[in-house]
Amino acid sequence: MWHFFPENYMWSYQIVRMISQSYFGGGEVNEILDAASRMKLGDYESFHHEWMRLGNKSLTTANDAMDKGFKETARSGYLRSANYFRTAEFFLQPDDERKLPTYLKGVESFRKGGELLASPPKAVNIPFEHAVLPGYYFEAPGQSKGPLIVMFGGLDSTAEELYYGPAQLLNERGISLIALDGPGQGGALRIHHIHSRHDYNTAGTAAYEWAVENLDVDPGRIGVMAVSMGGYMAARCAAFEPRFKACAIWGAVYDYNDVWAKRPDNHPLAKILQHIFGVEDMPAARAKLEHYNLRGVAEKIQMPTYIVHGEDDRQNTVDNAYNVYNDLTCPRWLKIIPTSSTGSSHCQVDNITVTYEMYDWLKDQLLK
């Protein structure tokens, strides 16, 4: 992976993450590089400021275009601004009074842009215990009783972010998508105060049953997919919700406690992890993490399962992929992107095209 900030992996990763999403309308490469060049390394205020600057700039462009009736330009501006605001919110700590307004500004921009798409996504609220899990339904064209993927992001993802790649790549292959904020994510956490839980299959079952009851989809052709920390979530859903037909793990997590055992208590995302778990300190968070592993779980998966993972993944190291794969007893596929290739970093942000085989695999599993 190219490191814009050689001394700071986390910042460099966010820059490359944005560049990869720019190909799907989530930014403009030269704007992203310009913003990065203005940031003061290690100064999180400058990180937030530059992304807010881009978000507001794109939002102004979108509003001006909308006032003049140029919906195409407005759509592009809204969708860019939404992703810029998402990134501006990324490192803000849970007690920062700017965090929720920044998040909501991104959601509002995304929804304005989504309304201008040829096939606008439908906002969904899936009942879950005392509240709802918010998300979007991206319907593939011409697919009555067609296939569907239920997808979760990772530790720090939002349902809106899943438009910039997954929704488009699935829809063009004839597969509809529910992009969902599960427990501890996006609006489920920020609006409905639903914290993360190790039995993520409860959210998967809620999504499956809601889809069957409310959407024009084939109950026998619904798969589950997730990215980054979501690799744990997808596997958990597949193990305990056998009605899913296929499982795609985009970045495997075998033991999330082990992942965080290698990170210090002052990690940039430590306070955010605590907020996601609904605890007050890192010892309490680490106690929660002890339950986030797939030992005795992965072998319960019966459906076809596909794993893609980068050999150079610095967040969830490649041994996670091998451990999950080795425990599987179902039909299984493993694609490791080698160090010698672009795409070998975490979740392939350094060459998203190497994940296209995963989408082709899902098409083969759900449309055949």
Secondary structure, 3 states (H helix, E strand, C coil): CCCCCCCCHHHHHHHHHHHHHHCCCCCCHHHHHHHHHHCCCCCHHHHHHHHHHHHHHHHHHHHHHHHCCCHHHHHHHHHHHHHHHHHHHHCCCCCCCCHHHHHHHHHHHHHHHHCCCCCCCEEEEEEECCEEEEEEEECCCCCCCEEEEEEECCCCCCCHHHHCCHHHHHHCCCCEEEEECCCCCHHHHHCCCCCCCCCCHHHHHHHHHHHHHHCCEEEEEEEEEEECCHHHHHHHHHHHCCCCCCEEEECCCCEHHHHHHCCCCCCCCHHHHHHHHCCCCHHHHHHHHCCCECCCCHHHCCCCEEEEEECCCCCCCCHHHHHHHHHCCCCEEEEEECCCCCCCCHHHCCCHHHHHHHHHHHHHHHHC
